[in-house]
Amino acid sequence: MCRTVDLRQAVLARNDDSARRLRATLAERGTVAVNLLSSPGSGKTALLEAELTLARRRGVAVAALTADLATENDARRLARSGAPVKQVLTDGLCHLEARMLAGHLDGWLPAECRLLFVENVGNLVCPASYDLGETLRVVLASVTEGEDKPLKYPTAFGLANLVLVTKADLAEAAEFDEAAFLANVQRVNPGVTVLHTSARTGAGVGALLDRALAVLDGAEPHRPVMSAPAPHDHGHEHEHEHGHHHGHSVVGEDA
């Protein structure tokens, strides 16, 4: 048992080191990374496609990297926005890691990119423990998933800088208890902003882009109480309950 815990801590520590370096490299080039986490079927890809399309229309230099266990379906969908998109197949791994992300960005991420959206593997367990060097961590939950999601996945929601409710147009049909959901979010992450969106109707589309652009301009992201009190700007570190940070690692690092 102790050996298993030690190995996990070693893996997370190595990931934290990679994340710090990626955060520093992205900061140097003026790029903000946004890590998107959710369960499968939350509508994450549909919303991201709409946000990328809007960004392109506004002339914002964006790119997206999307991770899945298999298929390139999401990359094809996101590419319809006209933004540079890269698909990462994890070959069964249930999450991205900072070193893996850095390797895929090396030689691919456009020099002019200012916002990088990373669509993590659909999973609210494993990805929550791995800092990718992001500046903004966003957790999405659809109205069809139930109001208790934040309590079932406290690490994912507890470390979020922003929470998005998706498929808001289905709230009435799904009998979504908004008040209960908001209360549960605040229990695990007091003070975090919760925004409602619907990729189908367009409601709330652009809110994620606006938040990311604000951070790019220097706005301070919400700091979860679950994370350690450390400065959080484009190069900052953000320690988690597991001892890792929201950091940035070196693109193309081989550490």
N, C-alpha and C positions, 0 to 999 in steps of 0.2 A: 504494500500500500504506500509506504513512504517513498519507495523507489519510483512508483508511478507519479506521485506528486512532484518529486524532484525533477523528473524528466519533463513534466509539463511546465514547470517553472523555468527550466532551462530553455525550452522551446520558445516560451513567451518572452523571456529576457532577450534572446537572440532576435526575435521579431521586433521588439522594442528598439533595439539598436539600429536595425535596418530602417525602421519607421522614422527615427530621429534624423537619419541621414537623408532620407527621401524628402522629409519635410524641409530640411535646410536647402536642398537642391531646388525644390520647387519654389521656395521663397526667393532664392537668388534670381530665378528666371521670371518672377512675378506671376506665378500660377497658383491658383487656389484649387485644391482638390476637395471634392464633395463625395463622401462615401454614403451610398444608399443601401440600406438594409431593410429587408422585409421577408415575410413568408412567401412561398410560391403562390402565384395567383392574386397578388395584392393589387395588380394594375400598375406596378412600378415601371415596366417598359413603356406602356401606353402614355403614362404621365411624362416620363423622360423624353419620349419622342416629341411630345407637344412642347416641352420646355426648350429642347434643342432647336426646334423649328422657330420658336419665338426668338430665341437668342440670335439665330442666323438672320432673322428679319430685322432685328435691331442692330445688326452689325457687330455683335459680340463674338470674339474669337473663342469658340468652345470646341471641345472634343469629348468623346465618350469611350470608355472601355467597359465591356460587359462580360461577366463571367457566368459560365454554366457548366454543369457536369458533362453535357453533350448537346449537340446541334448548334447551328449558327443562326437560328431563327431570330433571336433578339437583335443581333448585329444587323441583319437585313432590315428589320423594322426600323431601327434607329438610324440607319444610313439614309432612309427616306427624307430625313430632315436636312440632308446636305452637309451635315457636320462630319468631320473625320471620326470614324468609328473602328474599333478593334475588338474582335471576339477572342476571349480566352477560354479554352476548354481545360477544366481542372482534372480531367481523368479520374473522377470519383472523389476528389477532395472537396469537402463541404464548405470551404471558405477560401478566400484569397489571403495571402500573406504579403507583408511589405516587400520582402526580397523578390517574390514572384512578380508583384506589380512593377517594381523598379526594372526588372529585366524586360518586361513587355513594353514599358515606356521608352526604354533606351533605343534611340534610332527611329522611333515612330512618332512620339509626341511632337506636334508641330511647334516650331520655335515661337510662333506668335500666340499660341494658346494661352488664354488667361483663366479660363474655367475648365477644369477637368472633372467630368462626372464619372464616377466609378459605380457601376451597377453590380453589387456583390452577388454572390450565389444566393438563391432564394432559401433562406434559413435564418431563424432568429436566435439560434443557439451558438454554433461555432463562430460565425463572423463577428459576434459581439465581443469576443475575447481578443481579437487581433486588430491592433492599430495599423492602419495602412499609410500613415503619414498624412492623413487628411486634416484640413483646417475645419471642415464642417461635416459632422456626422448626422445623417438624417435617417430616422426610422419611419417607415410607412406602415399603415394598417388599414385595411379596407373595412367598411361598415359591415360586411358579411362575415367577418372573423370573430365577432363577439367583443363585448365590453371588457372582458377580463384579461385580454392579451397582455396589457402592461404588467399585471400581477403574475402571469405565467412566465413571462420573459423579462424579469426585472433588470437584468444586466443590459440587454439590448435597449430597452426604453430608458433605463436609468443613466446611461452614458450618452444619450442623444443630445445634440445641440438644438435640434428641431424635430418636431413630430408632425407628420402629415397624415390626415385621414383621407383615404382615397375612396372612389366610387360613391361619393356623397349623394349622388342622384338616386341611389338605391336604399338610402337610409330608412325611409318610411316602409318600403316593402320588406326590408330585413328586420324591421322593428328594432333598429339600432337605438340604444339608450345613450344618447350623447352625454348627458350629465354624469352617468356612471363611468363612462369611458374617461372623461376629462378628470374626474375625481381619482380614478385609478392611476392615470398618468402622473398627476400631481403627487400621489403617494410615493412613487418611486423616483420622481424627478421634479421636485418643487420649482416652480417658476419657469419651466420650459414652455415655449410657445407651441400651440397646436393649431394647425391650419387645415381647412377643409378644401378638398379638391375633387374635381370630376373631369377626367380626360374626355369623357363622352360628350358632356355638355359644354366644357370649357370653363366651368366655374373654378376659380382659384388658380387656373393655369397662369404662370408667370410669377406666382408668389415665391416659388423655390428659386427661380432665376433672380428675382429681386433681392432675396436674402443672401444669395451667393455673391452677387455684385456688391452688396453693402459690405460684406466681409472683405472682398477684394479691395474696396476703398478704405479699409481700416476699421470697420465696425467690429466691436468685440462680440464674438458668439456667446450665447448662453453657456455658463459654466456649471455643469451638473454637480450637485453636492457629492455624488458618488466618486467624483474625480478629485485629485489632490489640488490644492490651491496654488497653481503655477501660472505664470503669465501665458496668455494664449493669443499670439498674433500669428503671422504667416510662418514664423520660424519657431514658434513656441512649442513647449512640451506640456503635456496634459496627462498626468498620471491617473491610471484607473485603479479600481479596487483590486485588480489582479496584479498591480504593479507595473502596468505598461502605460504608454503615453500615446496621445494623439500627436504623432510626430511626422516628420517628412524624411525619407531616406534617399540615398543617392541613386539617381536614375542610372541603370546599367551597372550598379554595384555588383561585385562578385564576392562580397563578404559572406 
